[in-house]
């Protein structure tokens, strides 16, 4: 594996999830793969789970790790070609990415969308230019449109905890105080559409995701209908795809509660974190037996380790 940006970079998602669970049982068995190899983690946005889990995964594989918080420690990047750089940007991404590729064997890049221009965000300019110019394998630590390491960890979690061969999985929208990217729901949707699950997306009218990510899903505006007999519920807010990046009025009643869980099949509740308590998810769920959000976050290590292992094997 030379590139990990989406489910489309994986030939067999079930095999990759199984490999992650094998690594969970024996984390240090492949340390020879990473000996004298270095992972560079480049963050243009904040991170807790992605940074720590990916760093831990690399260490488990025997790698060295270097972290650059580009938004705080690096120079302001210029993305456009052919410009006169007489403004606020200091370094062109062509040199920045190429130089980083001289120092490391694998690069992880994290960048968020601006939520102002849909075409600009969905073109993934920052991420794609790192891939183009760095010259080494690249793993997405989240981009404007996808969060594949999170989605792989979600699949690992469902695979690990499911009690029947084909569980019902529901992605349900939740309220928030500000517009959030579509990256996590986009990514979760396209992974679940390729997994052996019964997959439903529930959201208020106006929050439709791009059909590029939802082909194969059942989509409804009735949350109660969607939750009926659910085995896993993935809670996540996202802003509108059209009008892009906007929050639509109302819908505060979409927050998940224990009362809403009564129609489920004792569903386990998931969230990528961080979560705003009593806005996106109630305390009673997060602190109760239905929540598996911490277990899910723990599986971020094994998801990242499975991807890095395959990348190391391709070097």
Backbone as CSV, one residue per row, in Angstrom:
resi,resn,N_x,N_y,N_z,CA_x,CA_y,CA_z,C_x,C_y,C_z
1,UNK,0.847,-1.196,0.000,0.000,0.000,0.000,0.884,1.249,0.000
2,UNK,0.680,2.105,-0.999,1.451,3.337,-1.118,0.649,4.572,-0.706
3,UNK,-0.679,4.425,-0.685,-1.547,5.560,-0.415,-2.767,5.078,0.355
4,UNK,-3.135,5.808,1.394,-4.338,5.477,2.154,-5.131,6.760,2.361
5,UNK,-6.122,6.950,1.500,-6.959,8.147,1.566,-8.438,7.824,1.740
6,UNK,-8.825,6.605,1.366,-10.234,6.231,1.411,-10.371,4.721,1.334
7,UNK,-11.602,4.263,1.399,-11.876,2.839,1.276,-11.446,2.310,-0.088
8,UNK,-11.345,3.189,-1.080,-10.986,2.772,-2.434,-9.513,2.378,-2.561
9,UNK,-8.716,2.685,-1.545,-7.307,2.282,-1.549,-7.097,0.904,-0.919
10,UNK,-8.178,0.268,-0.508,-8.108,-1.020,0.189,-8.721,-2.096,-0.689
11,UNK,-8.005,-3.180,-0.897,-8.523,-4.255,-1.750,-9.523,-5.132,-1.018
12,UNK,-9.353,-5.294,0.296,-10.239,-6.169,1.076,-10.405,-5.564,2.463
13,UNK,-11.520,-4.868,2.698,-11.692,-4.172,3.978,-11.855,-5.152,5.136
14,UNK,-12.449,-6.313,4.876,-12.615,-7.296,5.952,-11.267,-7.864,6.380
15,UNK,-10.399,-8.102,5.414,-9.063,-8.610,5.731,-8.260,-7.570,6.501
16,UNK,-8.407,-6.290,6.127,-7.679,-5.230,6.823,-8.178,-5.086,8.256
17,UNK,-9.490,-5.173,8.465,-10.038,-5.117,9.817,-9.570,-6.310,10.646
18,UNK,-9.543,-7.482,10.029,-9.069,-8.675,10.730,-7.596,-8.546,11.107
19,UNK,-6.812,-7.937,10.213,-5.393,-7.733,10.507,-5.216,-6.778,11.682
20,UNK,-6.050,-5.752,11.737,-6.000,-4.822,12.864,-6.287,-5.538,14.178
21,UNK,-7.261,-6.426,14.177,-7.596,-7.164,15.396,-6.500,-8.160,15.765
22,UNK,-5.811,-8.706,14.775,-4.661,-9.568,15.069,-3.536,-8.776,15.719
23,UNK,-3.300,-7.570,15.217,-2.265,-6.711,15.795,-2.632,-6.302,17.220
24,UNK,-3.906,-6.163,17.483,-4.358,-5.838,18.836,-3.977,-6.936,19.813
25,UNK,-3.988,-8.176,19.352,-3.631,-9.309,20.205,-2.119,-9.445,20.376
26,UNK,-1.356,-8.965,19.407,0.109,-9.110,19.461,0.738,-7.850,18.843
27,UNK,0.752,-6.744,19.595,1.110,-5.445,19.021,2.547,-5.320,18.523
28,UNK,3.476,-6.086,19.108,4.895,-5.845,18.843,5.538,-6.898,17.940
29,UNK,4.719,-7.759,17.354,5.267,-8.875,16.575,5.938,-8.418,15.277
30,UNK,5.604,-7.229,14.791,6.113,-6.773,13.487,7.108,-5.616,13.629
31,UNK,7.766,-5.521,14.773,8.656,-4.381,14.980,9.828,-4.342,13.992
32,UNK,10.178,-5.489,13.452,11.282,-5.509,12.483,10.956,-4.685,11.231
33,UNK,9.670,-4.550,10.914,9.279,-3.821,9.709,9.655,-2.340,9.790
34,UNK,9.558,-1.782,10.987,9.779,-0.349,11.128,11.171,0.047,11.570
35,UNK,12.042,-0.926,11.743,13.396,-0.607,12.213,14.080,0.351,11.232
36,UNK,14.605,1.444,11.781,15.302,2.477,11.000,14.408,3.159,9.970
37,UNK,13.098,3.091,10.179,12.145,3.803,9.324,11.496,4.927,10.145
38,UNK,11.137,6.007,9.474,10.576,7.165,10.169,9.228,7.560,9.581
39,UNK,8.274,7.799,10.472,6.963,8.323,10.101,6.932,9.808,10.430
40,UNK,6.544,10.623,9.459,6.342,12.048,9.700,4.862,12.358,9.750
41,UNK,4.418,12.993,10.825,3.011,13.369,10.988,2.895,14.880,10.858
42,UNK,2.143,15.334,9.862,2.007,16.754,9.572,0.568,17.172,9.856
43,UNK,0.409,18.088,10.810,-0.924,18.530,11.216,-1.117,20.004,10.874
44,UNK,-2.147,20.269,10.082,-2.557,21.642,9.821,-3.757,22.018,10.672
45,UNK,-4.213,21.063,11.509,-5.365,21.290,12.374,-5.175,20.497,13.668
46,UNK,-5.944,20.814,14.716,-5.788,20.139,16.005,-6.061,18.643,15.924
47,UNK,-5.469,17.906,16.863,-5.684,16.457,16.905,-5.353,15.928,18.289
48,UNK,-6.139,14.983,18.757,-5.822,14.228,19.965,-5.688,12.758,19.600
49,UNK,-6.822,12.110,19.248,-6.815,10.676,18.973,-5.976,10.317,17.752
50,UNK,-6.108,11.096,16.674,-5.374,10.758,15.454,-3.872,10.848,15.680
51,UNK,-3.431,11.909,16.329,-1.998,12.048,16.575,-1.477,10.947,17.491
52,UNK,-2.122,10.769,18.637,-1.593,9.837,19.636,-1.703,8.388,19.174
53,UNK,-2.812,8.034,18.543,-2.990,6.645,18.113,-2.052,6.281,16.979
54,UNK,-1.854,7.196,16.018,-0.970,6.908,14.899,0.481,6.854,15.358
55,UNK,0.834,7.735,16.278,2.193,7.716,16.826,2.440,6.413,17.584
56,UNK,1.470,5.997,18.391,1.583,4.738,19.131,1.683,3.555,18.175
57,UNK,0.879,3.567,17.125,0.917,2.483,16.142,2.291,2.376,15.499
58,UNK,2.882,3.511,15.149,4.203,3.509,14.524,5.266,2.989,15.486
59,UNK,5.181,3.386,16.742,6.138,2.906,17.743,6.001,1.399,17.940
60,UNK,4.770,0.900,17.916,4.553,-0.542,18.038,5.242,-1.305,16.912
61,UNK,5.351,-0.647,15.749,5.983,-1.280,14.586,7.483,-1.001,14.522
62,UNK,8.019,-0.382,15.546,9.453,-0.135,15.604,9.919,1.108,14.883
63,UNK,8.992,1.976,14.469,9.352,3.172,13.721,9.767,4.322,14.635
64,UNK,10.544,5.222,14.082,10.729,6.533,14.677,9.592,7.428,14.199
65,UNK,9.250,8.436,14.999,8.148,9.334,14.639,8.579,10.780,14.835
66,UNK,8.289,11.610,13.838,8.477,13.052,13.948,7.143,13.735,13.679
67,UNK,6.821,14.726,14.501,5.538,15.419,14.388,5.777,16.892,14.105
68,UNK,5.074,17.429,13.112,5.129,18.844,12.780,3.719,19.420,12.802
69,UNK,3.469,20.332,13.729,2.217,21.073,13.741,2.393,22.272,12.809
70,UNK,2.103,22.040,11.550,2.393,23.020,10.507,1.694,24.350,10.764
71,UNK,0.493,24.301,11.345,-0.261,25.534,11.570,0.366,26.407,12.657
72,UNK,1.206,25.825,13.520,1.817,26.571,14.617,3.331,26.670,14.486
73,UNK,3.958,25.646,13.919,5.412,25.561,13.908,6.023,25.726,12.515
74,UNK,5.224,25.585,11.488,5.748,25.667,10.128,5.501,27.025,9.512
75,UNK,6.049,27.215,8.321,5.813,28.445,7.571,4.432,28.403,6.923
76,UNK,3.871,29.576,6.707,2.595,29.673,5.994,2.784,29.172,4.563
77,UNK,1.937,28.218,4.148,2.119,27.551,2.868,1.391,28.251,1.726
78,UNK,2.068,28.320,0.597,1.440,28.764,-0.653,1.054,27.530,-1.456
79,UNK,-0.189,27.473,-1.931,-0.680,26.306,-2.661,-0.733,26.536,-4.162
80,UNK,-0.856,27.779,-4.597,-1.060,28.069,-6.011,0.269,28.148,-6.754
81,UNK,0.263,27.652,-7.980,1.451,27.737,-8.834,1.446,29.051,-9.613
82,UNK,2.639,29.502,-9.954,2.767,30.667,-10.816,2.466,31.993,-10.162
83,UNK,2.420,32.028,-8.824,2.103,33.277,-8.144,3.386,33.977,-7.703
84,UNK,3.309,35.282,-7.532,4.386,36.048,-6.920,4.134,36.035,-5.413
85,UNK,5.028,35.428,-4.669,4.785,35.242,-3.235,5.230,36.482,-2.449
86,UNK,4.473,37.565,-2.650,4.774,38.811,-1.951,3.713,39.148,-0.910
87,UNK,3.010,38.095,-0.460,1.980,38.283,0.556,2.350,37.595,1.856
88,UNK,1.382,36.924,2.468,1.588,36.321,3.788,2.202,34.930,3.737
89,UNK,2.168,34.271,2.579,2.744,32.926,2.492,4.257,33.008,2.346
90,UNK,4.942,32.034,2.967,6.404,32.070,3.054,7.052,30.932,2.273
91,UNK,6.386,29.763,2.263,6.972,28.585,1.623,5.949,27.931,0.716
92,UNK,6.403,27.527,-0.462,5.492,26.854,-1.385,5.383,25.383,-1.000
93,UNK,4.188,24.834,-1.199,3.961,23.439,-0.848,4.844,22.496,-1.668
94,UNK,5.261,22.926,-2.844,6.150,22.088,-3.662,7.439,21.774,-2.900
95,UNK,8.055,22.802,-2.317,9.292,22.581,-1.571,9.020,21.943,-0.217
96,UNK,7.986,22.397,0.455,7.695,21.884,1.795,7.463,20.373,1.763
97,UNK,6.607,19.921,0.858,6.306,18.490,0.771,7.525,17.701,0.317
98,UNK,8.253,18.233,-0.659,9.422,17.526,-1.179,10.502,17.383,-0.113
99,UNK,10.720,18.429,0.667,11.730,18.370,1.722,11.325,17.381,2.807
100,UNK,10.062,17.399,3.198,9.596,16.436,4.203,9.819,15.006,3.720
101,UNK,9.617,14.787,2.427,9.842,13.463,1.863,11.289,13.016,1.927
102,UNK,12.224,13.967,2.060,13.630,13.631,2.217,13.953,13.119,3.620
103,UNK,13.104,13.473,4.578,13.398,13.176,5.979,12.695,11.936,6.511
104,UNK,11.623,11.505,5.846,10.803,10.425,6.391,10.519,9.381,5.316
105,UNK,10.056,8.218,5.759,9.716,7.129,4.844,8.231,7.081,4.527
106,UNK,7.413,7.573,5.443,5.961,7.650,5.262,5.508,8.979,5.860
107,UNK,4.571,9.628,5.201,4.020,10.889,5.717,2.529,10.719,5.985
108,UNK,2.085,11.229,7.131,0.664,11.366,7.427,0.306,12.839,7.406
109,UNK,-0.811,13.186,6.776,-1.208,14.593,6.630,-2.648,14.772,7.106
110,UNK,-2.853,15.826,7.892,-4.199,16.159,8.367,-4.529,17.611,8.016
111,UNK,-5.634,17.802,7.310,-6.091,19.156,6.984,-7.609,19.166,6.920
112,UNK,-8.210,20.246,7.399,-9.661,20.372,7.432,-10.142,21.245,6.270
113,UNK,-11.440,21.175,5.952,-11.993,22.065,4.927,-12.230,23.466,5.476
114,UNK,-12.313,24.432,4.572,-12.654,25.789,4.984,-14.150,25.985,5.137
115,UNK,-14.954,25.089,4.521,-16.418,25.143,4.544,-16.964,26.436,3.942
116,UNK,-16.182,27.038,3.048,-16.630,28.244,2.339,-16.887,27.950,0.862
117,UNK,-15.967,27.199,0.260,-16.035,26.889,-1.166,-16.038,25.381,-1.336
118,UNK,-17.162,24.831,-1.748,-17.297,23.372,-1.817,-16.344,22.760,-2.828
119,UNK,-16.230,23.377,-3.997,-15.342,22.829,-5.022,-13.896,22.810,-4.530
120,UNK,-13.489,23.875,-3.874,-12.122,23.961,-3.365,-11.874,22.876,-2.328
121,UNK,-12.807,22.687,-1.403,-12.642,21.669,-0.362,-12.646,20.264,-0.952
122,UNK,-13.600,19.988,-1.847,-13.742,18.639,-2.376,-12.684,18.294,-3.427
123,UNK,-11.935,19.277,-3.864,-10.788,19.001,-4.732,-9.569,18.535,-3.936
124,UNK,-9.618,18.669,-2.612,-8.549,18.178,-1.730,-7.168,18.694,-2.170
125,UNK,-7.088,20.005,-2.372,-5.865,20.577,-2.927,-4.649,20.353,-2.029
126,UNK,-4.778,20.614,-0.742,-3.628,20.475,0.165,-3.145,19.037,0.184
127,UNK,-4.063,18.120,0.418,-3.668,16.715,0.538,-3.071,16.202,-0.765
128,UNK,-3.719,16.499,-1.870,-3.248,15.974,-3.154,-1.880,16.537,-3.544
129,UNK,-1.595,17.746,-3.148,-0.280,18.306,-3.463,0.814,17.709,-2.589
130,UNK,0.491,17.360,-1.348,1.459,16.613,-0.542,1.771,15.276,-1.210
131,UNK,0.740,14.590,-1.671,0.933,13.304,-2.349,1.783,13.484,-3.603
132,UNK,1.506,14.539,-4.351,2.191,14.759,-5.622,3.675,15.059,-5.443
133,UNK,4.025,15.820,-4.404,5.383,16.342,-4.317,6.280,15.672,-3.273
134,UNK,5.718,14.879,-2.349,6.564,14.374,-1.263,7.420,13.176,-1.666
135,UNK,6.930,12.348,-2.590,7.734,11.239,-3.082,7.774,10.009,-2.200
136,UNK,6.942,9.951,-1.159,6.887,8.781,-0.279,5.416,8.419,-0.046
137,UNK,5.139,7.221,0.476,3.748,6.860,0.774,3.092,7.857,1.737
138,UNK,1.801,8.074,1.523,1.062,9.057,2.315,-0.198,8.418,2.890
139,UNK,-0.441,8.680,4.158,-1.665,8.238,4.825,-2.456,9.471,5.244
140,UNK,-3.740,9.455,5.000,-4.605,10.566,5.399,-4.907,10.471,6.884
141,UNK,-4.630,11.545,7.599,-4.967,11.673,9.016,-6.270,12.446,9.187
142,UNK,-6.945,12.686,8.135,-8.225,13.354,7.896,-7.988,14.446,6.876
143,UNK,-8.911,14.521,5.950,-8.835,15.525,4.892,-10.144,16.298,4.871
144,UNK,-10.313,17.115,3.858,-11.529,17.921,3.761,-12.780,17.068,3.591
145,UNK,-12.632,15.887,2.991,-13.820,15.095,2.650,-13.884,13.732,3.313
146,UNK,-12.791,13.248,3.905,-12.773,11.894,4.452,-11.891,11.789,5.694
147,UNK,-12.175,10.761,6.506,-11.327,10.435,7.664,-11.169,8.911,7.698
148,UNK,-10.339,8.352,6.810,-10.317,6.899,6.619,-9.774,6.104,7.804
149,UNK,-8.820,6.640,8.560,-8.340,5.899,9.733,-9.438,5.765,10.778
150,UNK,-10.250,6.823,10.938,-11.389,6.742,11.852,-12.385,5.698,11.365
151,UNK,-12.669,5.704,10.072,-13.663,4.769,9.537,-13.187,3.327,9.632
152,UNK,-11.889,3.098,9.416,-11.361,1.749,9.583,-11.480,1.313,11.038
153,UNK,-11.166,2.206,11.966,-11.324,1.874,13.387,-12.781,1.578,13.715
154,UNK,-13.705,2.297,13.087,-15.134,2.031,13.299,-15.514,0.644,12.794
155,UNK,-15.001,0.286,11.618,-15.262,-1.053,11.087,-14.645,-2.119,11.989
156,UNK,-13.444,-1.880,12.466,-12.790,-2.817,13.393,-13.658,-3.008,14.642
157,UNK,-14.185,-1.910,15.168,-15.007,-1.963,16.377,-16.289,-2.755,16.146
158,UNK,-16.952,-2.505,15.031,-18.179,-3.236,14.716,-17.879,-4.715,14.499
159,UNK,-16.805,-5.018,13.792,-16.402,-6.406,13.558,-16.119,-7.121,14.871
160,UNK,-15.467,-6.434,15.771,-15.074,-7.015,17.045,-16.263,-7.268,17.970
161,UNK,-17.261,-6.376,17.964,-18.320,-6.407,18.969,-19.671,-6.897,18.444
162,UNK,-19.794,-7.147,17.166,-21.092,-7.552,16.630,-21.491,-8.926,17.161
163,UNK,-22.785,-9.126,17.302,-23.305,-10.391,17.831,-24.077,-11.183,16.778
164,UNK,-24.145,-10.639,15.555,-24.751,-11.381,14.455,-24.000,-11.062,13.187
165,UNK,-24.144,-11.896,12.194,-23.310,-11.811,10.996,-23.480,-10.485,10.270
166,UNK,-24.719,-10.012,10.177,-24.973,-8.775,9.420,-25.760,-7.793,10.295
167,UNK,-25.064,-7.027,11.117,-25.751,-6.118,12.035,-26.359,-4.921,11.313
168,UNK,-27.343,-4.319,11.948,-27.906,-3.072,11.440,-27.114,-1.915,12.038
169,UNK,-26.563,-1.079,11.173,-25.746,0.067,11.568,-26.447,1.335,11.106
170,UNK,-26.598,2.284,12.013,-27.279,3.541,11.707,-26.334,4.704,11.954
171,UNK,-26.180,5.556,10.965,-25.494,6.842,11.121,-26.569,7.892,11.312
172,UNK,-26.584,8.553,12.472,-27.605,9.557,12.727,-26.984,10.919,12.991
173,UNK,-27.550,11.910,12.349,-27.131,13.303,12.531,-27.423,13.738,13.960
174,UNK,-26.620,14.679,14.464,-26.824,15.223,15.806,-26.635,16.733,15.766
175,UNK,-27.238,17.461,16.690,-27.104,18.922,16.699,-25.697,19.368,17.091
176,UNK,-25.367,20.596,16.721,-24.095,21.212,17.095,-24.267,22.726,17.034
177,UNK,-23.321,23.452,17.647,-23.447,24.911,17.684,-22.740,25.596,16.527
178,UNK,-21.942,24.828,15.751,-21.232,25.432,14.630,-21.172,24.442,13.473
179,UNK,-20.928,24.918,12.271,-20.843,24.005,11.122,-19.622,23.091,11.240
180,UNK,-19.833,21.805,11.055,-18.748,20.837,11.065,-18.600,20.209,9.679
181,UNK,-17.403,19.716,9.355,-17.180,19.108,8.039,-18.014,17.847,7.832
182,UNK,-18.110,17.445,6.580,-18.772,16.183,6.237,-17.793,15.012,6.194
183,UNK,-16.525,15.243,6.539,-15.496,14.229,6.344,-15.807,12.917,7.065
184,UNK,-16.137,12.982,8.347,-16.386,11.748,9.100,-17.623,11.022,8.580
185,UNK,-18.779,11.690,8.439,-19.940,10.959,7.891,-19.739,10.474,6.463
186,UNK,-19.083,11.269,5.626,-18.769,10.806,4.264,-18.008,9.491,4.316
187,UNK,-16.942,9.503,5.099,-16.042,8.358,5.164,-16.734,7.150,5.782
188,UNK,-17.427,7.366,6.899,-18.133,6.258,7.543,-19.143,5.648,6.581
189,UNK,-19.856,6.496,5.847,-20.870,6.005,4.913,-20.253,5.133,3.829
190,UNK,-19.160,5.583,3.216,-18.620,4.784,2.116,-17.981,3.496,2.606
191,UNK,-17.455,3.476,3.830,-16.938,2.213,4.381,-18.081,1.261,4.712
192,UNK,-19.158,1.777,5.315,-20.278,0.912,5.670,-21.002,0.397,4.425
193,UNK,-21.005,1.193,3.353,-21.640,0.739,2.110,-20.880,-0.418,1.476
194,UNK,-19.624,-0.585,1.830,-18.834,-1.707,1.323,-18.719,-2.846,2.339
195,UNK,-19.159,-2.610,3.562,-19.092,-3.636,4.602,-20.343,-4.515,4.546
196,UNK,-20.274,-5.658,5.210,-21.412,-6.574,5.255,-22.318,-6.195,6.418
197,UNK,-23.000,-5.056,6.266,-23.925,-4.563,7.281,-25.183,-4.041,6.599
198,UNK,-26.245,-3.938,7.374,-27.478,-3.287,6.934,-27.357,-1.831,7.351
199,UNK,-27.124,-0.924,6.403,-26.704,0.432,6.736,-27.778,1.459,6.400
200,UNK,-28.089,2.297,7.399,-29.083,3.356,7.257,-28.488,4.687,7.713
201,UNK,-28.801,5.753,6.984,-28.420,7.109,7.367,-29.689,7.881,7.696
202,UNK,-29.708,8.516,8.868,-30.858,9.315,9.289,-30.400,10.752,9.537
203,UNK,-31.100,11.699,8.931,-30.763,13.104,9.135,-31.970,13.975,8.816
204,UNK,-32.013,15.184,9.361,-33.099,16.092,8.996,-33.018,16.472,7.516
205,UNK,-34.118,16.928,6.982,-34.120,17.393,5.600,-33.117,18.541,5.445
206,UNK,-32.353,18.486,4.366,-31.373,19.527,4.107,-29.951,19.136,4.435
207,UNK,-29.779,17.978,5.076,-28.445,17.535,5.446,-27.977,16.331,4.624
208,UNK,-28.490,16.217,3.420,-28.084,15.125,2.546,-26.582,15.206,2.256
209,UNK,-25.914,14.074,2.353,-24.504,13.982,1.975,-24.400,13.795,0.464
210,UNK,-23.223,14.026,-0.073,-23.003,13.779,-1.487,-23.268,12.311,-1.797
211,UNK,-23.968,12.060,-2.885,-24.279,10.687,-3.266,-23.026,9.893,-3.635
212,UNK,-21.898,10.569,-3.815,-20.639,9.865,-4.076,-20.259,8.952,-2.915
213,UNK,-20.791,9.243,-1.726,-20.407,8.498,-0.532,-21.510,7.588,0.001
214,UNK,-22.727,7.715,-0.494,-23.865,7.041,0.137,-24.525,5.986,-0.739
215,UNK,-23.927,5.649,-1.860,-24.526,4.658,-2.750,-24.629,3.311,-2.046
216,UNK,-25.838,2.808,-1.899,-26.077,1.543,-1.214,-26.701,1.694,0.152
217,UNK,-26.730,2.906,0.681,-27.318,3.142,2.002,-28.814,3.411,1.887
218,UNK,-29.547,3.049,2.938,-30.933,3.481,3.092,-30.901,4.838,3.775
219,UNK,-31.620,5.814,3.230,-31.587,7.170,3.779,-32.994,7.596,4.166
220,UNK,-33.123,8.136,5.384,-34.427,8.536,5.896,-34.301,9.821,6.703
221,UNK,-35.420,10.561,6.786,-35.490,11.745,7.631,-36.205,11.441,8.942
222,UNK,-36.549,10.181,9.156,-37.260,9.753,10.373,-36.283,9.014,11.276
223,UNK,-35.824,9.678,12.324,-34.812,9.087,13.191,-35.344,7.855,13.921
224,UNK,-36.538,7.936,14.442,-37.102,6.799,15.179,-37.220,5.571,14.282
225,UNK,-37.640,5.795,13.051,-37.759,4.693,12.093,-36.391,4.068,11.841
226,UNK,-35.380,4.897,11.705,-34.032,4.403,11.438,-33.484,3.600,12.610
227,UNK,-33.776,4.039,13.832,-33.203,3.406,15.015,-33.828,2.051,15.338
228,UNK,-34.984,1.762,14.806,-35.674,0.515,15.115,-34.788,-0.691,14.790
229,UNK,-34.546,-1.514,15.825,-33.766,-2.756,15.709,-32.290,-2.534,15.369
230,UNK,-31.792,-1.318,15.569,-30.386,-1.042,15.282,-29.483,-1.775,16.272
231,UNK,-28.352,-2.266,15.766,-27.338,-2.907,16.607,-26.208,-1.942,16.973
232,UNK,-25.891,-1.029,16.058,-24.877,-0.002,16.291,-25.435,1.335,15.801
233,UNK,-25.215,2.376,16.590,-25.644,3.724,16.210,-24.426,4.635,16.241
234,UNK,-24.140,5.234,15.103,-23.013,6.160,14.987,-23.578,7.568,14.992
235,UNK,-23.240,8.341,15.993,-23.768,9.688,16.167,-22.747,10.703,15.658
236,UNK,-23.183,11.621,14.795,-22.243,12.627,14.276,-23.006,13.812,13.700
237,UNK,-22.509,15.000,13.990,-23.028,16.195,13.347,-22.283,16.442,12.037
238,UNK,-22.958,17.053,11.087,-22.288,17.583,9.901,-23.109,18.750,9.360
239,UNK,-22.420,19.660,8.673,-23.089,20.797,8.059,-23.672,20.393,6.714
240,UNK,-24.464,21.272,6.154,-25.145,20.966,4.897,-24.163,20.908,3.730
241,UNK,-24.431,19.999,2.817,-23.677,19.932,1.559,-24.187,20.998,0.589
242,UNK,-25.460,21.320,0.695,-26.081,22.363,-0.138,-27.244,22.975,0.649
243,UNK,-27.212,24.259,1.080,-26.125,25.226,0.865,-24.889,24.842,1.686
244,UNK,-23.749,24.871,1.042,-22.539,24.277,1.582,-22.088,24.926,2.896
245,UNK,-21.803,24.049,3.865,-21.224,24.485,5.122,-22.177,25.203,6.054
246,UNK,-23.466,25.111,5.801,-24.431,25.861,6.600,-25.101,24.984,7.660
247,UNK,-25.564,25.635,8.733,-26.425,24.996,9.720,-27.856,25.449,9.441
248,UNK,-28.776,24.507,9.397,-30.172,24.817,9.141,-30.912,24.956,10.468
249,UNK,-31.910,25.810,10.548,-32.596,26.061,11.826,-33.376,24.846,12.320
250,UNK,-33.503,24.772,13.654,-34.281,23.705,14.277,-33.504,22.414,14.444
251,UNK,-34.216,21.310,14.649,-33.648,19.960,14.725,-32.930,19.656,16.036
252,UNK,-33.157,20.484,17.080,-32.518,20.218,18.362,-32.972,18.886,18.963
253,UNK,-34.119,18.391,18.540,-34.651,17.154,19.087,-33.966,15.910,18.519
254,UNK,-32.929,16.080,17.697,-32.212,14.930,17.133,-31.132,14.385,18.070
255,UNK,-30.893,15.015,19.215,-29.906,14.458,20.140,-30.365,13.088,20.635
256,UNK,-29.445,12.123,20.645,-29.770,10.760,21.050,-29.889,10.672,22.571
257,UNK,-30.916,9.971,23.029,-31.160,9.769,24.463,-31.469,8.297,24.724
258,UNK,-31.486,7.929,25.997,-31.842,6.554,26.350,-33.266,6.221,25.928
259,UNK,-34.150,7.199,25.958,-35.530,6.963,25.542,-35.577,6.518,24.083
260,UNK,-34.761,7.149,23.245,-34.734,6.791,21.825,-34.124,5.410,21.601
261,UNK,-33.279,4.968,22.525,-32.631,3.667,22.373,-33.583,2.503,22.616
262,UNK,-34.749,2.767,23.172,-35.662,1.687,23.538,-36.132,0.878,22.335
263,UNK,-36.133,1.483,21.151,-36.613,0.764,19.962,-35.483,-0.021,19.283
264,UNK,-34.262,0.078,19.802,-33.118,-0.580,19.176,-32.935,-1.992,19.711
265,UNK,-32.005,-2.703,19.124,-31.641,-4.038,19.588,-30.475,-3.913,20.578
266,UNK,-30.757,-3.215,21.695,-29.707,-2.958,22.696,-28.467,-2.377,22.016
267,UNK,-28.699,-1.358,21.218,-27.652,-0.826,20.336,-26.472,-0.265,21.114
268,UNK,-25.298,-0.480,20.538,-24.076,0.138,21.032,-23.910,1.477,20.319
269,UNK,-23.544,2.509,21.087,-23.499,3.872,20.554,-22.054,4.286,20.332
270,UNK,-21.795,4.811,19.123,-20.456,5.192,18.701,-20.397,6.688,18.402
271,UNK,-19.211,7.253,18.526,-18.943,8.639,18.148,-17.440,8.769,17.971
272,UNK,-17.010,9.570,16.994,-15.575,9.669,16.702,-14.816,10.469,17.750
273,UNK,-15.504,11.305,18.525,-14.905,12.197,19.522,-14.023,13.243,18.834
274,UNK,-13.913,14.461,19.409,-14.543,14.909,20.653,-16.050,15.093,20.482
275,UNK,-16.762,15.004,21.593,-18.213,15.117,21.566,-18.657,16.196,22.552
276,UNK,-19.599,17.000,22.147,-20.166,18.011,23.032,-21.318,17.384,23.809
277,UNK,-21.078,17.192,25.092,-22.071,16.527,25.938,-23.357,17.352,26.052
278,UNK,-24.460,16.602,26.037,-25.801,17.159,26.182,-26.169,18.131,25.056
279,UNK,-25.421,18.047,23.967,-25.761,18.743,22.731,-25.818,17.723,21.598
280,UNK,-24.690,17.032,21.375,-24.655,15.936,20.397,-25.148,14.626,21.017
281,UNK,-24.672,14.365,22.223,-25.009,13.130,22.929,-25.234,13.432,24.401
282,UNK,-26.227,12.764,24.995,-26.570,13.012,26.386,-25.586,12.338,27.332
283,UNK,-25.432,12.922,28.508,-24.622,12.307,29.561,-25.061,10.874,29.835
284,UNK,-26.374,10.654,29.865,-26.892,9.344,30.247,-26.421,8.247,29.295
285,UNK,-26.213,8.599,28.036,-25.685,7.613,27.091,-24.176,7.496,27.229
286,UNK,-23.477,8.625,27.226,-22.019,8.594,27.272,-21.487,7.925,28.535
287,UNK,-22.190,8.073,29.634,-21.753,7.492,30.906,-22.442,6.163,31.210
288,UNK,-23.231,5.674,30.274,-23.991,4.456,30.501,-23.434,3.258,29.754
289,UNK,-24.088,2.120,29.868,-23.581,0.869,29.283,-23.670,0.790,27.772
290,UNK,-24.428,1.663,27.139,-24.576,1.604,25.682,-23.385,2.204,24.950
291,UNK,-22.666,3.093,25.609,-21.585,3.814,24.940,-20.345,2.950,24.773
292,UNK,-19.786,2.952,23.553,-18.510,2.272,23.297,-17.512,3.258,22.697
293,UNK,-17.696,4.552,22.978,-16.877,5.571,22.331,-15.402,5.462,22.735
294,UNK,-15.130,5.092,23.981,-13.734,4.971,24.418,-13.102,3.714,23.821
295,UNK,-13.844,2.624,23.802,-13.375,1.389,23.156,-13.070,1.646,21.683
296,UNK,-13.960,2.360,21.035,-13.802,2.725,19.623,-12.536,3.556,19.420
297,UNK,-12.308,4.526,20.309,-11.106,5.353,20.213,-9.845,4.526,20.429
298,UNK,-9.920,3.539,21.310,-8.781,2.651,21.515,-8.419,1.892,20.265
299,UNK,-9.406,1.541,19.477,-9.155,0.791,18.238,-8.519,1.645,17.150
300,UNK,-8.419,2.953,17.378,-7.704,3.798,16.429,-6.247,3.348,16.285
301,UNK,-5.644,2.858,17.374,-4.254,2.392,17.324,-4.110,1.244,16.335
302,UNK,-5.006,0.271,16.431,-4.859,-0.960,15.634,-5.216,-0.711,14.177
303,UNK,-6.143,0.204,13.936,-6.447,0.590,12.560,-5.226,1.236,11.912
304,UNK,-4.628,2.188,12.611,-3.440,2.858,12.073,-2.290,1.874,11.908
305,UNK,-2.156,0.953,12.856,-1.043,0.006,12.783,-1.192,-0.937,11.592
306,UNK,-2.411,-1.344,11.302,-2.639,-2.226,10.148,-2.276,-1.516,8.840
307,UNK,-2.636,-0.235,8.734,-2.317,0.528,7.524,-0.813,0.744,7.410
308,UNK,-0.173,1.164,8.493,1.270,1.415,8.455,2.033,0.130,8.168
309,UNK,1.554,-0.977,8.700,2.206,-2.268,8.444,2.210,-2.567,6.940
310,UNK,1.066,-2.374,6.302,1.012,-2.641,4.869,1.871,-1.663,4.069
311,UNK,1.955,-0.426,4.529,2.826,0.542,3.856,4.297,0.160,4.014
312,UNK,4.681,-0.245,5.202,6.075,-0.670,5.430,6.419,-1.877,4.573
313,UNK,5.468,-2.785,4.416,5.710,-3.979,3.610,5.904,-3.632,2.137
314,UNK,5.418,-2.465,1.712,5.531,-2.066,0.302,6.778,-1.251,0.015
315,UNK,7.526,-0.864,1.066,8.720,-0.034,0.855,9.838,-0.835,0.214
